[in-house]
Structures are given as structure tokens and as C-alpha cells.
Amino acid sequence: MRFKTLLDAWNDRQTTKQTDELYSIRLAVDDAARLHALAELFPGVDEQQLVTDMLSAALDEVEAAMPYVAGDRVIREDEFGDPVYEDVGLTPRFLELVRQHRARIVDKNKS
């Protein structure tokens, strides 16, 4: 989710499915002031939803910023017949950890 998409969602008051887990954070004074300012600009969206949505957008950007690191193993060929090498960077491990934690969270929320 991009930050522009968040602004549109806040205007439309869209929400996403959330876990039962709660996370407690302490904000820098300037960040807290900006959060409260956003809550005033979008009165239908509370601070918790703002933080949730912004964290989601930031995590999307972190994932997108992880560089591709070509390994030695060819995993397929692209549409031009050129080899595509296995990614040995952070992305594959990150995605595997995300899959594992998502499964754990979903299982926990079912109980």
C-alpha cells in the first residue's frame, strides 16, 4: 500500500482486517504531534488506524527496497531465454519468515 493510497482510504474511511494482537509503541514527540494532526485532518480515522495503515505502507516499502542479489543457481529463463538466477538476498528469507508468522497469527486468531 502506498502512502497516497492511505490518504484516499482515510478519506473513504476504508479499514483492513486486523489481528487480535496488540502492539504498544512510544513515539517521538514530533511524530506524535504529526499523528494527532493527521487524526484532525481525517476525523473519521482514529490514531490507532492511522498508525496501523502507515506501518503497513512502510513495511511494503521496506520489502520493495530489499535488493535482489543474484546467486549461482539458475531457476528459470526469462521471456528472452536469458537465465534468471536465484535471489540469495534478504527477500526470500523475509518472505519465508512472513509466511511462517502469518500462519502462526492466523492459527492463534482461530482459537
A tleap script that builds the chain and sets N, CA, C and O, in Angstrom:
source leaprc.protein.ff14SB
mol = sequence {
  NMET ARG PHE LYS THR LEU LEU ASP ALA TRP
  ASN ASP ARG GLN THR THR LYS GLN THR ASP
  GLU LEU TYR SER ILE ARG LEU ALA VAL ASP
  ASP ALA ALA ARG LEU HIE ALA LEU ALA GLU
  LEU PHE PRO GLY VAL ASP GLU GLN GLN LEU
  VAL THR ASP MET LEU SER ALA ALA LEU ASP
  GLU VAL GLU ALA ALA MET PRO TYR VAL ALA
  GLY ASP ARG VAL ILE ARG GLU ASP GLU PHE
  GLY ASP PRO VAL TYR GLU ASP VAL GLY LEU
  THR PRO ARG PHE LEU GLU LEU VAL ARG GLN
  HIE ARG ALA ARG ILE VAL ASP LYS ASN LYS
  CSER
}
set mol.1.N position { 0.854 -1.178 0.000 }
set mol.1.CA position { 0.000 0.000 0.000 }
set mol.1.C position { 0.897 1.237 0.000 }
set mol.1.O position { 1.826 1.325 0.803 }
set mol.2.N position { 0.638 2.158 -0.859 }
set mol.2.CA position { 1.398 3.399 -0.954 }
set mol.2.C position { 0.752 4.445 -0.048 }
set mol.2.O position { -0.419 4.330 0.314 }
set mol.3.N position { 1.531 5.469 0.314 }
set mol.3.CA position { 1.007 6.488 1.209 }
set mol.3.C position { -0.113 7.289 0.549 }
set mol.3.O position { -1.041 7.717 1.235 }
set mol.4.N position { -0.051 7.501 -0.759 }
set mol.4.CA position { -1.145 8.178 -1.461 }
set mol.4.C position { -2.422 7.361 -1.334 }
set mol.4.O position { -3.506 7.921 -1.164 }
set mol.5.N position { -2.299 6.041 -1.415 }
set mol.5.CA position { -3.451 5.163 -1.256 }
set mol.5.C position { -4.048 5.311 0.142 }
set mol.5.O position { -5.266 5.257 0.316 }
set mol.6.N position { -3.174 5.498 1.140 }
set mol.6.CA position { -3.666 5.698 2.515 }
set mol.6.C position { -4.525 6.947 2.606 }
set mol.6.O position { -5.602 6.926 3.202 }
set mol.7.N position { -4.054 8.018 2.024 }
set mol.7.CA position { -4.831 9.257 2.086 }
set mol.7.C position { -6.202 9.054 1.462 }
set mol.7.O position { -7.205 9.522 2.001 }
set mol.8.N position { -6.255 8.366 0.339 }
set mol.8.CA position { -7.549 8.069 -0.294 }
set mol.8.C position { -8.417 7.189 0.597 }
set mol.8.O position { -9.617 7.428 0.734 }
set mol.9.N position { -7.804 6.163 1.209 }
set mol.9.CA position { -8.556 5.257 2.087 }
set mol.9.C position { -9.090 6.008 3.303 }
set mol.9.O position { -10.224 5.786 3.728 }
set mol.10.N position { -8.276 6.892 3.855 }
set mol.10.CA position { -8.734 7.654 5.022 }
set mol.10.C position { -9.887 8.573 4.654 }
set mol.10.O position { -10.814 8.765 5.441 }
set mol.11.N position { -9.826 9.133 3.468 }
set mol.11.CA position { -10.949 9.967 3.017 }
set mol.11.C position { -12.208 9.133 2.848 }
set mol.11.O position { -13.311 9.598 3.135 }
set mol.12.N position { -12.039 7.892 2.379 }
set mol.12.CA position { -13.176 6.991 2.181 }
set mol.12.C position { -13.491 6.159 3.416 }
set mol.12.O position { -14.473 5.416 3.430 }
set mol.13.N position { -12.665 6.277 4.454 }
set mol.13.CA position { -12.817 5.553 5.720 }
set mol.13.C position { -12.823 4.037 5.531 }
set mol.13.O position { -13.635 3.329 6.126 }
set mol.14.N position { -11.889 3.541 4.678 }
set mol.14.CA position { -11.754 2.099 4.462 }
set mol.14.C position { -10.901 1.510 5.583 }
set mol.14.O position { -9.983 2.164 6.077 }
set mol.15.N position { -11.202 0.287 5.980 }
set mol.15.CA position { -10.410 -0.388 7.002 }
set mol.15.C position { -9.973 -1.753 6.492 }
set mol.15.O position { -10.538 -2.287 5.538 }
set mol.16.N position { -8.951 -2.310 7.148 }
set mol.16.CA position { -8.456 -3.632 6.787 }
set mol.16.C position { -8.646 -4.570 7.969 }
set mol.16.O position { -8.819 -4.126 9.104 }
set mol.17.N position { -8.614 -5.868 7.696 }
set mol.17.CA position { -8.744 -6.868 8.747 }
set mol.17.C position { -7.526 -6.798 9.664 }
set mol.17.O position { -6.395 -6.653 9.199 }
set mol.18.N position { -7.770 -6.903 10.973 }
set mol.18.CA position { -6.694 -6.794 11.946 }
set mol.18.C position { -6.599 -8.050 12.806 }
set mol.18.O position { -7.562 -8.807 12.936 }
set mol.19.N position { -5.415 -8.256 13.393 }
set mol.19.CA position { -5.205 -9.382 14.300 }
set mol.19.C position { -5.775 -9.048 15.671 }
set mol.19.O position { -6.202 -7.923 15.929 }
set mol.20.N position { -5.772 -10.052 16.544 }
set mol.20.CA position { -6.168 -9.824 17.928 }
set mol.20.C position { -4.995 -9.315 18.770 }
set mol.20.O position { -5.187 -8.840 19.889 }
set mol.21.N position { -3.773 -9.420 18.221 }
set mol.21.CA position { -2.587 -8.992 18.960 }
set mol.21.C position { -2.527 -7.473 19.037 }
set mol.21.O position { -2.858 -6.777 18.077 }
set mol.22.N position { -2.098 -6.970 20.194 }
set mol.22.CA position { -1.906 -5.538 20.384 }
set mol.22.C position { -0.415 -5.247 20.474 }
set mol.22.O position { 0.344 -6.027 21.050 }
set mol.23.N position { 0.000 -4.123 19.901 }
set mol.23.CA position { 1.390 -3.698 19.933 }
set mol.23.C position { 1.428 -2.315 20.567 }
set mol.23.O position { 0.686 -1.421 20.160 }
set mol.24.N position { 2.281 -2.141 21.550 }
set mol.24.CA position { 2.402 -0.869 22.238 }
set mol.24.C position { 3.691 -0.184 21.797 }
set mol.24.O position { 4.759 -0.796 21.804 }
set mol.25.N position { 3.590 1.071 21.417 }
set mol.25.CA position { 4.770 1.814 20.975 }
set mol.25.C position { 4.835 3.169 21.662 }
set mol.25.O position { 3.827 3.703 22.126 }
set mol.26.N position { 6.034 3.706 21.714 }
set mol.26.CA position { 6.231 5.076 22.193 }
set mol.26.C position { 6.746 5.877 21.011 }
set mol.26.O position { 7.677 5.457 20.325 }
set mol.27.N position { 6.146 7.016 20.779 }
set mol.27.CA position { 6.514 7.837 19.641 }
set mol.27.C position { 7.388 9.010 20.059 }
set mol.27.O position { 7.308 9.499 21.186 }
set mol.28.N position { 8.217 9.443 19.131 }
set mol.28.CA position { 8.941 10.697 19.329 }
set mol.28.C position { 7.905 11.821 19.386 }
set mol.28.O position { 6.829 11.702 18.800 }
set mol.29.N position { 8.216 12.886 20.073 }
set mol.29.CA position { 7.271 13.994 20.256 }
set mol.29.C position { 6.791 14.530 18.910 }
set mol.29.O position { 5.592 14.733 18.724 }
set mol.30.N position { 7.703 14.760 17.974 }
set mol.30.CA position { 7.299 15.280 16.671 }
set mol.30.C position { 6.399 14.303 15.921 }
set mol.30.O position { 5.446 14.718 15.261 }
set mol.31.N position { 6.695 13.011 16.019 }
set mol.31.CA position { 5.854 12.012 15.363 }
set mol.31.C position { 4.468 11.979 15.992 }
set mol.31.O position { 3.469 11.863 15.281 }
set mol.32.N position { 4.395 12.079 17.300 }
set mol.32.CA position { 3.101 12.098 17.981 }
set mol.32.C position { 2.288 13.319 17.557 }
set mol.32.O position { 1.080 13.222 17.341 }
set mol.33.N position { 2.948 14.456 17.440 }
set mol.33.CA position { 2.256 15.677 17.019 }
set mol.33.C position { 1.721 15.522 15.597 }
set mol.33.O position { 0.601 15.941 15.303 }
set mol.34.N position { 2.525 14.918 14.714 }
set mol.34.CA position { 2.067 14.711 13.338 }
set mol.34.C position { 0.919 13.711 13.289 }
set mol.34.O position { -0.002 13.863 12.486 }
set mol.35.N position { 0.966 12.693 14.138 }
set mol.35.CA position { -0.110 11.711 14.198 }
set mol.35.C position { -1.414 12.384 14.619 }
set mol.35.O position { -2.457 12.154 14.007 }
set mol.36.N position { -1.360 13.208 15.652 }
set mol.36.CA position { -2.566 13.907 16.107 }
set mol.36.C position { -3.076 14.881 15.042 }
set mol.36.O position { -4.284 15.062 14.891 }
set mol.37.N position { -2.152 15.506 14.304 }
set mol.37.CA position { -2.560 16.407 13.216 }
set mol.37.C position { -3.295 15.628 12.131 }
set mol.37.O position { -4.312 16.091 11.615 }
set mol.38.N position { -2.783 14.441 11.780 }
set mol.38.CA position { -3.477 13.609 10.793 }
set mol.38.C position { -4.862 13.204 11.294 }
set mol.38.O position { -5.824 13.182 10.526 }
set mol.39.N position { -4.959 12.886 12.582 }
set mol.39.CA position { -6.253 12.499 13.147 }
set mol.39.C position { -7.254 13.656 13.047 }
set mol.39.O position { -8.450 13.424 12.869 }
set mol.40.N position { -6.777 14.884 13.160 }
set mol.40.CA position { -7.668 16.036 12.997 }
set mol.40.C position { -8.047 16.250 11.538 }
set mol.40.O position { -9.172 16.643 11.231 }
set mol.41.N position { -7.097 15.988 10.639 }
set mol.41.CA position { -7.392 16.148 9.214 }
set mol.41.C position { -8.375 15.104 8.720 }
set mol.41.O position { -9.158 15.365 7.806 }
set mol.42.N position { -8.339 13.915 9.325 }
set mol.42.CA position { -9.217 12.807 8.942 }
set mol.42.C position { -10.012 12.371 10.168 }
set mol.42.O position { -9.700 11.344 10.769 }
set mol.43.N position { -11.029 13.130 10.546 }
set mol.43.CA position { -11.750 12.882 11.802 }
set mol.43.C position { -12.427 11.521 11.904 }
set mol.43.O position { -12.728 11.075 13.011 }
set mol.44.N position { -12.671 10.860 10.801 }
set mol.44.CA position { -13.297 9.543 10.853 }
set mol.44.C position { -12.307 8.415 11.088 }
set mol.44.O position { -12.705 7.254 11.178 }
set mol.45.N position { -11.012 8.743 11.191 }
set mol.45.CA position { -9.973 7.732 11.360 }
set mol.45.C position { -9.223 8.017 12.657 }
set mol.45.O position { -8.638 9.088 12.820 }
set mol.46.N position { -9.244 7.043 13.590 }
set mol.46.CA position { -8.564 7.272 14.863 }
set mol.46.C position { -7.055 7.040 14.742 }
set mol.46.O position { -6.571 6.501 13.747 }
set mol.47.N position { -6.330 7.459 15.777 }
set mol.47.CA position { -4.872 7.362 15.766 }
set mol.47.C position { -4.382 5.928 15.571 }
set mol.47.O position { -3.392 5.699 14.875 }
set mol.48.N position { -5.069 4.964 16.181 }
set mol.48.CA position { -4.662 3.567 16.045 }
set mol.48.C position { -4.724 3.125 14.586 }
set mol.48.O position { -3.802 2.471 14.099 }
set mol.49.N position { -5.797 3.476 13.888 }
set mol.49.CA position { -5.920 3.101 12.476 }
set mol.49.C position { -4.872 3.814 11.634 }
set mol.49.O position { -4.314 3.227 10.707 }
set mol.50.N position { -4.606 5.066 11.949 }
set mol.50.CA position { -3.574 5.804 11.226 }
set mol.50.C position { -2.220 5.114 11.360 }
set mol.50.O position { -1.522 4.917 10.365 }
set mol.51.N position { -1.849 4.747 12.584 }
set mol.51.CA position { -0.568 4.074 12.819 }
set mol.51.C position { -0.546 2.725 12.105 }
set mol.51.O position { 0.447 2.372 11.471 }
set mol.52.N position { -1.632 1.977 12.208 }
set mol.52.CA position { -1.719 0.672 11.558 }
set mol.52.C position { -1.508 0.801 10.053 }
set mol.52.O position { -0.726 0.054 9.465 }
set mol.53.N position { -2.202 1.744 9.437 }
set mol.53.CA position { -2.110 1.918 7.990 }
set mol.53.C position { -0.725 2.409 7.561 }
set mol.53.O position { -0.180 1.947 6.558 }
set mol.54.N position { -0.163 3.344 8.323 }
set mol.54.CA position { 1.157 3.865 7.965 }
set mol.54.C position { 2.232 2.800 8.145 }
set mol.54.O position { 3.164 2.724 7.343 }
set mol.55.N position { 2.120 1.990 9.169 }
set mol.55.CA position { 3.077 0.910 9.359 }
set mol.55.C position { 2.990 -0.084 8.209 }
set mol.55.O position { 4.016 -0.562 7.725 }
set mol.56.N position { 1.789 -0.395 7.771 }
set mol.56.CA position { 1.604 -1.301 6.642 }
set mol.56.C position { 2.273 -0.739 5.389 }
set mol.56.O position { 2.973 -1.463 4.681 }
set mol.57.N position { 2.060 0.536 5.116 }
set mol.57.CA position { 2.676 1.173 3.943 }
set mol.57.C position { 4.199 1.176 4.060 }
set mol.57.O position { 4.901 0.931 3.079 }
set mol.58.N position { 4.704 1.452 5.255 }
set mol.58.CA position { 6.154 1.467 5.459 }
set mol.58.C position { 6.747 0.066 5.273 }
set mol.58.O position { 7.821 -0.078 4.688 }
set mol.59.N position { 6.062 -0.953 5.762 }
set mol.59.CA position { 6.548 -2.323 5.582 }
set mol.59.C position { 6.557 -2.727 4.104 }
set mol.59.O position { 7.463 -3.428 3.654 }
set mol.60.N position { 5.550 -2.283 3.357 }
set mol.60.CA position { 5.534 -2.536 1.916 }
set mol.60.C position { 6.753 -1.908 1.252 }
set mol.60.O position { 7.376 -2.515 0.380 }
set mol.61.N position { 7.087 -0.700 1.664 }
set mol.61.CA position { 8.235 -0.005 1.073 }
set mol.61.C position { 9.553 -0.646 1.478 }
set mol.61.O position { 10.478 -0.720 0.670 }
set mol.62.N position { 9.650 -1.112 2.721 }
set mol.62.CA position { 10.867 -1.807 3.154 }
set mol.62.C position { 11.060 -3.067 2.320 }
set mol.62.O position { 12.161 -3.336 1.839 }
set mol.63.N position { 9.996 -3.834 2.150 }
set mol.63.CA position { 10.083 -5.063 1.353 }
set mol.63.C position { 10.495 -4.747 -0.083 }
set mol.63.O position { 11.339 -5.436 -0.656 }
set mol.64.N position { 9.902 -3.709 -0.662 }
set mol.64.CA position { 10.227 -3.339 -2.042 }
set mol.64.C position { 11.663 -2.847 -2.176 }
set mol.64.O position { 12.259 -2.962 -3.247 }
set mol.65.N position { 12.222 -2.302 -1.105 }
set mol.65.CA position { 13.586 -1.762 -1.146 }
set mol.65.C position { 14.659 -2.837 -0.976 }
set mol.65.O position { 15.840 -2.574 -1.205 }
set mol.66.N position { 14.259 -4.041 -0.576 }
set mol.66.CA position { 15.251 -5.105 -0.406 }
set mol.66.C position { 15.840 -5.461 -1.770 }
set mol.66.O position { 15.108 -5.802 -2.699 }
set mol.67.N position { 17.153 -5.381 -1.882 }
set mol.67.CA position { 17.752 -5.600 -3.203 }
set mol.67.C position { 17.771 -7.073 -3.608 }
set mol.67.O position { 17.880 -7.972 -2.774 }
set mol.68.N position { 17.661 -7.280 -4.905 }
set mol.68.CA position { 17.827 -8.609 -5.483 }
set mol.68.C position { 19.318 -8.900 -5.517 }
set mol.68.O position { 20.103 -8.085 -6.002 }
set mol.69.N position { 19.710 -10.060 -5.004 }
set mol.69.CA position { 21.104 -10.495 -5.034 }
set mol.69.C position { 21.138 -11.821 -5.789 }
set mol.69.O position { 20.617 -12.833 -5.321 }
set mol.70.N position { 21.755 -11.794 -6.950 }
set mol.70.CA position { 21.787 -12.993 -7.799 }
set mol.70.C position { 22.722 -14.038 -7.222 }
set mol.70.O position { 23.873 -13.749 -6.894 }
set mol.71.N position { 22.218 -15.248 -7.104 }
set mol.71.CA position { 23.039 -16.372 -6.664 }
set mol.71.C position { 23.651 -17.064 -7.871 }
set mol.71.O position { 23.644 -16.530 -8.981 }
set mol.72.N position { 24.177 -18.250 -7.642 }
set mol.72.CA position { 24.822 -19.012 -8.711 }
set mol.72.C position { 23.849 -19.915 -9.466 }
set mol.72.O position { 24.112 -20.295 -10.608 }
set mol.73.N position { 22.727 -20.261 -8.832 }
set mol.73.CA position { 21.802 -21.246 -9.401 }
set mol.73.C position { 20.777 -20.575 -10.320 }
set mol.73.O position { 20.121 -19.611 -9.925 }
set mol.74.N position { 20.645 -21.083 -11.533 }
set mol.74.CA position { 19.632 -20.614 -12.479 }
set mol.74.C position { 18.313 -21.297 -12.113 }
set mol.74.O position { 18.247 -22.523 -12.013 }
set mol.75.N position { 17.259 -20.490 -11.913 }
set mol.75.CA position { 15.964 -21.056 -11.508 }
set mol.75.C position { 14.967 -21.106 -12.660 }
set mol.75.O position { 13.988 -21.850 -12.602 }
set mol.76.N position { 15.208 -20.321 -13.703 }
set mol.76.CA position { 14.347 -20.331 -14.890 }
set mol.76.C position { 14.982 -19.437 -15.940 }
set mol.76.O position { 16.057 -18.874 -15.735 }
set mol.77.N position { 14.301 -19.320 -17.059 }
set mol.77.CA position { 14.715 -18.400 -18.108 }
set mol.77.C position { 13.626 -17.355 -18.278 }
set mol.77.O position { 12.441 -17.649 -18.120 }
set mol.78.N position { 14.037 -16.126 -18.603 }
set mol.78.CA position { 13.038 -15.088 -18.840 }
set mol.78.C position { 12.464 -15.229 -20.246 }
set mol.78.O position { 12.803 -16.164 -20.971 }
set mol.79.N position { 11.596 -14.301 -20.626 }
set mol.79.CA position { 10.923 -14.390 -21.916 }
set mol.79.C position { 11.872 -14.281 -23.110 }
set mol.79.O position { 11.487 -14.606 -24.233 }
set mol.80.N position { 13.104 -13.829 -22.880 }
set mol.80.CA position { 14.107 -13.721 -23.943 }
set mol.80.C position { 15.084 -14.890 -23.939 }
set mol.80.O position { 16.017 -14.927 -24.741 }
set mol.81.N position { 14.867 -15.852 -23.029 }
set mol.81.CA position { 15.749 -17.010 -22.940 }
set mol.81.C position { 16.982 -16.783 -22.095 }
set mol.81.O position { 17.865 -17.638 -22.031 }
set mol.82.N position { 17.044 -15.637 -21.448 }
set mol.82.CA position { 18.183 -15.337 -20.573 }
set mol.82.C position { 17.970 -15.984 -19.205 }
set mol.82.O position { 16.835 -16.093 -18.740 }
set mol.83.N position { 19.048 -16.410 -18.565 }
set mol.83.CA position { 18.903 -17.066 -17.264 }
set mol.83.C position { 18.458 -16.089 -16.173 }
set mol.83.O position { 18.873 -14.930 -16.149 }
set mol.84.N position { 17.607 -16.582 -15.277 }
set mol.84.CA position { 17.201 -15.838 -14.081 }
set mol.84.C position { 17.792 -16.604 -12.911 }
set mol.84.O position { 17.531 -17.794 -12.731 }
set mol.85.N position { 18.590 -15.904 -12.124 }
set mol.85.CA position { 19.292 -16.543 -11.024 }
set mol.85.C position { 18.503 -16.428 -9.725 }
set mol.85.O position { 17.772 -15.464 -9.496 }
set mol.86.N position { 18.675 -17.429 -8.895 }
set mol.86.CA position { 18.054 -17.461 -7.574 }
set mol.86.C position { 18.433 -16.213 -6.796 }
set mol.86.O position { 19.589 -15.790 -6.819 }
set mol.87.N position { 17.462 -15.621 -6.107 }
set mol.87.CA position { 17.724 -14.462 -5.251 }
set mol.87.C position { 18.265 -14.976 -3.919 }
set mol.87.O position { 17.583 -15.716 -3.209 }
set mol.88.N position { 19.489 -14.582 -3.588 }
set mol.88.CA position { 20.098 -15.002 -2.323 }
set mol.88.C position { 20.184 -13.830 -1.345 }
set mol.88.O position { 20.897 -13.896 -0.343 }
set mol.89.N position { 19.451 -12.762 -1.647 }
set mol.89.CA position { 19.422 -11.592 -0.777 }
set mol.89.C position { 18.459 -11.793 0.388 }
set mol.89.O position { 18.106 -12.921 0.733 }
set mol.90.N position { 18.050 -10.705 0.974 }
set mol.90.CA position { 17.152 -10.741 2.135 }
set mol.90.C position { 15.716 -11.134 1.782 }
set mol.90.O position { 15.013 -11.709 2.613 }
set mol.91.N position { 15.280 -10.834 0.574 }
set mol.91.CA position { 13.873 -11.014 0.217 }
set mol.91.C position { 13.351 -12.434 0.419 }
set mol.91.O position { 12.316 -12.600 1.064 }
set mol.92.N position { 14.019 -13.469 -0.103 }
set mol.92.CA position { 13.451 -14.813 0.077 }
set mol.92.C position { 13.314 -15.213 1.555 }
set mol.92.O position { 12.312 -15.808 1.950 }
set mol.93.N position { 14.308 -14.887 2.350 }
set mol.93.CA position { 14.240 -15.232 3.781 }
set mol.93.C position { 13.140 -14.429 4.464 }
set mol.93.O position { 12.394 -14.962 5.286 }
set mol.94.N position { 13.040 -13.158 4.125 }
set mol.94.CA position { 11.995 -12.305 4.688 }
set mol.94.C position { 10.614 -12.865 4.356 }
set mol.94.O position { 9.761 -12.978 5.236 }
set mol.95.N position { 10.391 -13.216 3.085 }
set mol.95.CA position { 9.087 -13.735 2.674 }
set mol.95.C position { 8.755 -15.058 3.357 }
set mol.95.O position { 7.597 -15.312 3.689 }
set mol.96.N position { 9.760 -15.898 3.569 }
set mol.96.CA position { 9.539 -17.161 4.285 }
set mol.96.C position { 9.166 -16.894 5.743 }
set mol.96.O position { 8.265 -17.538 6.281 }
set mol.97.N position { 9.849 -15.958 6.376 }
set mol.97.CA position { 9.522 -15.614 7.762 }
set mol.97.C position { 8.132 -15.004 7.859 }
set mol.97.O position { 7.395 -15.290 8.803 }
set mol.98.N position { 7.769 -14.172 6.901 }
set mol.98.CA position { 6.422 -13.593 6.869 }
set mol.98.C position { 5.383 -14.711 6.768 }
set mol.98.O position { 4.383 -14.698 7.486 }
set mol.99.N position { 5.621 -15.681 5.875 }
set mol.99.CA position { 4.690 -16.802 5.712 }
set mol.99.C position { 4.518 -17.562 7.019 }
set mol.99.O position { 3.397 -17.896 7.403 }
set mol.100.N position { 5.630 -17.838 7.706 }
set mol.100.CA position { 5.579 -18.578 8.972 }
set mol.100.C position { 4.811 -17.797 10.038 }
set mol.100.O position { 3.967 -18.362 10.735 }
set mol.101.N position { 5.100 -16.513 10.166 }
set mol.101.CA position { 4.428 -15.699 11.190 }
set mol.101.C position { 2.960 -15.494 10.864 }
set mol.101.O position { 2.123 -15.482 11.766 }
set mol.102.N position { 2.632 -15.331 9.576 }
set mol.102.CA position { 1.227 -15.193 9.181 }
set mol.102.C position { 0.445 -16.442 9.572 }
set mol.102.O position { -0.658 -16.345 10.111 }
set mol.103.N position { 1.019 -17.618 9.300 }
set mol.103.CA position { 0.350 -18.876 9.657 }
set mol.103.C position { 0.151 -18.968 11.165 }
set mol.103.O position { -0.913 -19.385 11.623 }
set mol.104.N position { 1.156 -18.586 11.936 }
set mol.104.CA position { 1.048 -18.619 13.392 }
set mol.104.C position { -0.043 -17.665 13.875 }
set mol.104.O position { -0.843 -18.025 14.738 }
set mol.105.N position { -0.079 -16.464 13.328 }
set mol.105.CA position { -1.064 -15.466 13.746 }
set mol.105.C position { -2.474 -15.916 13.376 }
set mol.105.O position { -3.403 -15.770 14.171 }
set mol.106.N position { -2.635 -16.463 12.174 }
set mol.106.CA position { -3.959 -16.936 11.742 }
set mol.106.C position { -4.424 -18.079 12.642 }
set mol.106.O position { -5.576 -18.106 13.075 }
set mol.107.N position { -3.519 -19.027 12.923 }
set mol.107.CA position { -3.875 -20.149 13.803 }
set mol.107.C position { -4.258 -19.660 15.191 }
set mol.107.O position { -5.223 -20.146 15.781 }
set mol.108.N position { -3.507 -18.702 15.708 }
set mol.108.CA position { -3.784 -18.150 17.040 }
set mol.108.C position { -5.140 -17.445 17.073 }
set mol.108.O position { -5.871 -17.555 18.057 }
set mol.109.N position { -5.478 -16.727 16.010 }
set mol.109.CA position { -6.741 -15.995 15.964 }
set mol.109.C position { -7.943 -16.926 15.792 }
set mol.109.O position { -9.068 -16.541 16.111 }
set mol.110.N position { -7.720 -18.151 15.290 }
set mol.110.CA position { -8.805 -19.118 15.139 }
set mol.110.C position { -9.225 -19.707 16.482 }
set mol.110.O position { -10.369 -20.132 16.649 }
set mol.111.N position { -8.288 -19.731 17.447 }
set mol.111.CA position { -8.594 -20.354 18.741 }
set mol.111.C position { -9.450 -19.468 19.605 }
set mol.111.O position { -9.796 -19.845 20.724 }
savepdb mol mol.pdb
quit
